[in-house]
Amino acid sequence: MQKIIHRLFKTEHDKLVVFQSPNWTLYLALALWFVSLLVSSQPYNNLLIMFYRLVLMYWASLEIKTGVNLFRNILGTVVFIVILMGFLDQLL
């Protein structure tokens, strides 16, 4: 079990990182999501949701590329795939 935790959460400098404060992309995504809850006009709400998803995809791509440990890489991959599937579902 300790080996799994080490593999998932330790950085290349042998530092344990389970949680790190959100960066600007996550703050922006949360702000867009919150504003979309307040906006009832359909075209504007759809636009806010689209930007929310794009910002989350950008965050996920950053985690995939530069995540500090394997957990962050996996988390970014999962979020990216889920949002991409949502986009594809809307297209079909």
Number of C-alpha atoms within 10 A of each C-alpha: 6 7 7 9 12 16 16 19 19 18 16 10 7 11 12 16 15 13 8 7 6 8 9 11 17 17 12 15 21 15 14 20 18 14 15 20 12 9 13 11 9 10 9 12 18 14 13 21 18 16 16 23 21 17 20 21 22 16 20 26 17 16 22 22 13 12 17 21 22 17 20 22 19 16 14 23 18 14 19 22 13 12 16 15 12 12 14 10 9 8 7 5
